[in-house]
């Protein structure tokens, strides 16, 4: 078991990075909710379910591998931008 796998043994800076990743993911919630300005309700609901699933992943990672938590908001952003771009391109979503 490495030093970063359990929060009790993780260095303080690794725990800070884990919390920072979690805060960044929470900040993405604004963009997911604001998608309602462009996307239909079913798409916004789907995006919010994906955001919640990523939140669960982030919380679990923060406990086990806090250095990987900042990857969750990156994935969340890529999913959001991909979904909105695909909707505008192929489904005709417009503001």
PyMOL commands that set and color helices and strands:
alter all, ss='L'
color gray80, all
select helices_A, chain A and resi 12-37+41-64+66-68+70-90
alter helices_A, ss='H'
color red, helices_A
deselect
rebuild
show_as cartoon
